[in-house]
Amino acid sequence: MDIKQLLNQTDHFARNAGCQLTEADEHHAVAEMIVRDEHLNGGGVCQGGALFTLADLAIAALMNYQGLLTFGISNNIMFVKSARKGDLLRAEAVFVNSHHKLPSVEVRVTNQEGILICHVTGIGYCKSTPIQP
């Protein structure tokens, strides 16, 4: 089973939030989500935690692509523009450094028009444990 299929099945939190991996290889990973009512905060725009969940799924796919269990140890998110109900969001993760123990990535979350919604950076810790389906 490839990492895209594995995480789409086993990351219950991301799946329940409406996030789905659409691409994953050794160079990048893409997750998508349509902003729904349950993603909106009190101000009527997409809640930051929903944006982070989407980005985190793309990060997980990229960092775990080689088959070794890798966990995020530090992340930073910068919100640039609000996402609104009905927006199709796309989070694309790419390596900044694919270090064998401490990989670092950046993610751009954009809407259907290609407008930047938020930017996420993350560092992971790669264990020597193979990922188990």
N, C-alpha and C positions, 0 to 999 in steps of 0.2 A: 504494500500500500504506500502511495506517495504521501508526502507531507501535507499537500493540499487536501487530499481526501481524509487523511487521518485527523487533522485539526478541524475540518468542517464537521466531522462526526463526534469528536471527543471534547472540543472546547464548548461545553454546554452554555457557559455564560455568554460568549460571543454569539453563538447561534441563537440563543433566546433574545439577544439584543438586536437580531436582524442582520448580523454581519456574516459575510461569506467570502472565503478566499476564491478568487477567480484565476489567479496566476501564481506560480511559484517555481523558481529555479535557483541555481547557485548564485545568480547575480541580482535578482530582485523578487519581490513578492507584492501582490496586489490584493487588497480586500475591498469589498464594496458594501454599501448600506444605503437604503432609502430612508430618509428622515420621516418618521411617523409620529403620531400624537404622543406615544409613550416616550419619545426621545426629547420632548419639549420641556424646557424649564419654566419657571414662573414668569419669565419675560417673553415667552412665546417663541423662543429660538432653541436650537439644538443644545442640549445640556453638554457641558464639557466632558463629563464622564463617558458619554456615548461616543464622542469624538475620540477620546483616548482608547476606548475599547476597540474601535475600528482600527486605529493605528497599531495598537498592541498585537492584534491578530496578524497583521502584515509583518510586524517585527518577529513574532514567534515563528512564522513560516520561514522567513529568511534565515534566522539564527539557527533553526533546527533542521534545515534542509539536508545537511550532511549526515543526519541520523544519530547525532549525539545530543543528549538532553542538555538544553541550554535555557537558563532562566534569566530574566531581566533583573539587574541589580541597581540600575539607576536610569531614570527617564526624566525628560524635561519637555514641557509642551508650551508653545506660544500660540495664542489665539489671535488670528489676524482679521477674520470676518465672520459674521454669524451665518450659520446654515439654517435654512427654514424648512418647514414641513413640505415634503414632496421632493426635496433636493436629492439627487443621486450623488452620494459621496464616494470618492475613490481614494484609497490610501495606498501609496506606493512606497515601499521600503527598499533602500539600497544600502550597501555597505559603505561606511566611511573607512573602516579598517576591518578586514576579515581575520583578525588575529585568532589563533587556534584556541586560546583560553578566554580572552576578553574581547569579543567582537563588538564593534560599535556601528550603529546604523543611524540613518536619518530617514524621516518619513514626511512626505508632502501629502496632505489631505486637501483634495480639490473637489469642487462641485461639477455638475454636468457641463458647465461653461468653461471649465478649466481654471476657475478663479480659486486662488489659495484661501483655504479656510483656516488651517492651522499647520504648524510645523512641529514635528516631534523628533527628539534625539534620544537614543538609548544605548546603554552598555549592558552586555550580558556576561554571564559566567558559564562556560562550557564544561560540563562534567564529562567523565570518561564512561558514563552509563549510556548504553544504546537506548533509543526511544522504543518503547514497547506499545504495539497497537492495543 
